Amino acid sequence: MQPFCLSTRASKAVFIATLATTVGLSLSVGILSQPSFASNDTDKLRQGLPGRRISGGVRGPASSCFADFNQSIVAILPRDIASKTSAAHPTFWFSTPEFSGAKSVEFELFDQYDEIIYTTQINMSDHYGVSEFQMPETAPALAIDHEYRWVLSIACKNGYQESSRVGVQGLIRRVDLPSSLAAQIESASLEEKLALYTEAQLWHEQVSTLVNLRRRNLAEPTFQLAWTALMESVGLSADVSSDLSHQMSAVALGEIVANSETTIDNTNGE
């Protein structure tokens, strides 16, 4: 595989155009080939679309910790399909609003039967921007060829009281990484990895690699333009911040919790 060369304006333009084209084709193929989650084995299996990428509007007590109630929580995901990853403990990406008050942030993971298998409180920055949450090694590993639902929700806090929760949710599917592709990725540069992940439709790795390229090249517009192209390709260009924020982290070890589920208010959300 020939490495990308980003040393000239022409090659940078070719890289951006290639990435944007590949992203569009990958998403089109993904939508057409996305396997159905419906099953006749049990009526407990969930059916339908992944969920909400954009949280609903916040007003009243629920908005007391939001600095700007016009800003939403946005899950950076492809539209109407389960996002794919090869990682046992993937990284999730969000555009989070600015906060001016105390808040409680929670992440939950559900299995294919909609039974909760992991939950944790998250330490989230108060700044408006794009940030990530990587599932810790202490969380259950995603199984290959299994699909999971996840929820990220936020409640404003006033002393010991919490508002109703608002948030986003989606579906994620772990896929097997062919040994030939794994070998290519192992020896590839970040730019090459980005192309490989995009072609393989590994959304979580694709976004993580592009953000890493942005962080390593803050003065370089190439990857900012590539980011804009990616957000446009999934219909989130108007909703996602262009700024990069701090990484989110679990504030305590996650634990398996039975018979517990968060209900989120997604009024007017996507």
C-alpha positions in Angstrom: 0.0 0.0 0.0 1.4 3.4 -1.0 1.5 5.9 1.9 -0.3 9.2 1.7 1.9 12.2 1.1 0.6 15.4 2.7 3.5 17.6 2.0 1.9 19.6 -0.9 -1.4 21.5 -1.3 -2.3 19.3 -4.2 -1.8 16.0 -2.3 -3.8 17.4 0.7 -6.7 18.3 -1.6 -6.6 14.8 -3.1 -6.6 13.3 0.4 -9.7 15.3 1.5 -11.5 14.5 -1.7 -10.7 10.8 -1.4 -11.7 10.7 2.2 -15.0 12.5 1.5 -15.8 10.2 -1.4 -14.9 7.1 0.5 -17.0 8.1 3.5 -20.0 8.7 1.3 -19.6 5.3 -0.5 -19.0 3.5 2.8 -22.1 4.9 4.4 -24.2 4.0 1.3 -22.9 0.5 1.3 -23.4 0.3 5.1 -27.0 1.3 4.8 -27.7 -1.2 2.1 -25.9 -4.1 3.7 -26.8 -3.4 7.4 -28.2 -6.7 8.8 -31.6 -6.6 10.4 -31.7 -6.9 14.2 -35.1 -8.4 14.2 -35.3 -12.1 15.2 -38.0 -14.7 15.5 -36.1 -16.5 18.3 -37.7 -14.4 21.0 -40.1 -11.5 21.3 -37.7 -9.9 23.8 -35.3 -8.9 21.0 -35.5 -5.2 20.0 -36.5 -4.0 16.6 -36.3 -0.7 14.7 -33.8 2.2 14.3 -30.8 2.8 16.6 -32.3 5.8 18.5 -31.6 9.4 19.1 -28.4 11.1 17.9 -29.4 14.6 19.1 -30.9 15.2 22.6 -34.2 17.0 22.9 -34.5 20.6 23.9 -34.0 21.5 27.6 -36.2 24.0 29.4 -37.2 24.6 33.0 -35.4 22.7 35.9 -33.9 20.3 33.4 -31.9 23.1 31.8 -30.5 24.6 35.1 -27.0 23.4 34.4 -26.9 24.3 30.7 -25.1 27.5 29.9 -27.0 27.7 26.6 -30.2 25.7 26.2 -29.9 25.9 22.4 -27.0 23.6 22.6 -27.7 19.9 22.5 -25.9 16.7 23.4 -25.0 15.0 20.0 -23.9 11.5 19.5 -21.5 11.4 16.6 -22.9 8.5 14.6 -24.0 7.5 11.1 -27.7 8.0 10.5 -30.2 5.2 10.9 -27.7 2.3 11.1 -25.8 0.6 14.0 -22.3 1.9 14.1 -19.6 -0.7 13.8 -16.3 -1.3 15.6 -13.7 -4.1 15.9 -12.9 -3.1 19.5 -13.9 -5.0 22.6 -14.0 -1.7 24.5 -14.8 0.9 21.9 -14.6 4.7 22.1 -17.8 6.7 21.7 -17.8 10.3 20.5 -20.1 13.2 21.5 -20.5 16.9 21.0 -21.4 18.2 24.4 -22.8 21.6 25.4 -21.3 24.2 27.8 -22.4 23.7 31.4 -22.6 26.3 34.1 -23.9 24.1 37.0 -23.6 20.8 38.6 -24.6 17.7 36.6 -24.8 14.0 36.7 -23.6 12.1 33.6 -24.3 8.4 33.1 -23.4 5.8 30.5 -25.3 2.6 30.2 -24.9 -0.5 27.9 -27.6 -3.0 27.1 -27.3 -6.4 25.5 -29.3 -7.8 22.6 -32.2 -8.6 24.9 -32.2 -5.1 26.3 -30.8 -6.2 29.6 -28.5 -3.7 31.2 -24.9 -5.1 31.5 -22.9 -2.0 32.4 -23.4 1.4 33.8 -21.0 4.1 35.1 -21.0 7.7 36.1 -18.9 9.9 33.7 -16.7 12.9 34.4 -17.6 15.3 31.5 -16.0 18.7 30.8 -18.0 21.9 31.2 -16.7 23.2 27.9 -18.6 23.1 24.6 -16.8 20.7 22.2 -16.2 17.2 20.9 -15.0 14.7 23.4 -14.8 10.9 23.8 -15.6 8.2 26.2 -13.7 5.0 26.0 -15.3 2.0 27.7 -12.7 0.9 30.4 -11.2 -2.5 30.5 -13.3 -3.3 33.6 -16.4 -3.1 31.5 -17.8 -6.2 29.8 -16.1 -6.8 26.4 -18.4 -6.5 23.4 -18.8 -9.9 21.7 -18.1 -10.3 18.0 -21.3 -10.2 15.8 -23.4 -9.0 18.7 -25.4 -5.7 18.8 -25.8 -3.5 21.8 -27.8 -0.5 22.8 -26.1 2.3 24.7 -27.4 5.4 26.4 -25.6 8.6 27.5 -27.8 10.8 29.8 -27.4 14.0 31.8 -29.3 15.4 34.7 -28.8 18.8 36.3 -28.2 18.7 40.0 -29.5 21.1 42.7 -28.2 19.8 46.0 -29.5 16.3 46.5 -32.2 16.8 43.8 -31.8 15.9 40.1 -33.8 17.0 37.1 -35.2 14.7 34.5 -32.5 13.2 32.3 -31.9 14.2 28.7 -29.6 12.4 26.4 -28.8 10.3 23.4 -28.7 6.6 22.5 -27.7 4.4 19.7 -26.8 0.8 18.6 -23.3 -0.5 18.2 -22.1 -3.8 16.6 -18.7 -5.4 17.1 -17.4 -7.1 13.9 -14.5 -9.4 13.4 -11.3 -7.8 12.0 -9.8 -10.0 9.2 -6.2 -10.9 9.9 -5.1 -9.4 6.6 -6.7 -6.1 7.5 -5.3 -6.2 11.0 -1.8 -6.7 9.6 -2.2 -3.7 7.3 -3.4 -1.5 10.2 -0.6 -2.6 12.4 2.1 -1.2 10.0 0.1 1.8 8.7 0.5 5.4 9.4 -2.4 7.4 10.9 -3.4 8.7 7.5 -3.3 5.2 6.1 -5.3 3.8 9.1 -7.9 6.5 8.5 -8.4 5.2 4.9 -8.5 1.6 6.0 -11.0 2.2 8.7 -13.2 4.2 6.4 -13.1 1.5 3.7 -13.9 -1.1 6.3 -16.8 1.0 7.7 -15.4 0.8 11.2 -17.0 4.0 12.4 -15.6 4.3 15.9 -12.0 3.7 14.7 -12.5 6.1 11.8 -13.6 9.0 14.0 -11.0 8.3 16.6 -8.2 8.3 14.1 -9.4 11.5 12.4 -9.6 13.3 15.8 -6.1 12.0 16.7 -4.9 13.5 13.4 -6.5 16.8 14.2 -5.0 16.9 17.7 -1.5 16.2 16.3 -1.9 18.8 13.6 -3.7 21.7 15.2 -2.3 24.2 12.8 -3.0 22.0 9.8 -6.4 22.7 8.1 -6.4 19.5 6.1 -7.9 17.3 8.9 -10.3 20.0 10.0 -11.7 20.0 6.4 -11.8 16.2 6.5 -13.8 16.4 9.8 -16.2 18.9 8.2 -16.7 16.6 5.2 -17.3 13.6 7.5 -19.9 15.5 9.6 -21.7 16.6 6.4 -21.8 13.1 5.1 -23.8 11.9 8.2 -26.0 15.0 8.4 -24.4 16.5 11.6 -22.5 19.5 10.3 -24.9 21.9 11.8 -25.0 20.2 15.2 -21.5 19.2 16.1 -18.9 21.5 17.5 -15.7 22.0 15.5 -13.8 22.4 18.8 -12.1 19.5 20.5 -12.7 19.2 24.3 -11.3 16.9 27.0 -11.6 13.2 27.2 -14.5 11.9 29.4 -13.7 9.2 31.9 -15.6 6.9 34.3 -15.5 8.4 37.8 -15.9 4.9 39.4 -15.6 1.3 38.4 -18.7 0.3 36.3 -20.8 -2.5 37.7 -23.4 -4.8 36.4 -26.8 -3.6 37.5 -30.0 -5.6 37.1 -33.5 -4.3 36.6 -32.4 -0.7 36.1 -33.0 1.5 33.0 -32.7 5.2 32.4 -35.6 7.0 30.7 -34.5 10.0 28.7 -36.5 12.9 27.5 -35.8 13.3 23.8 -38.6 15.8 23.0 -37.7 17.5 19.7 -34.5 15.4 19.3 -33.5 13.6 16.2 
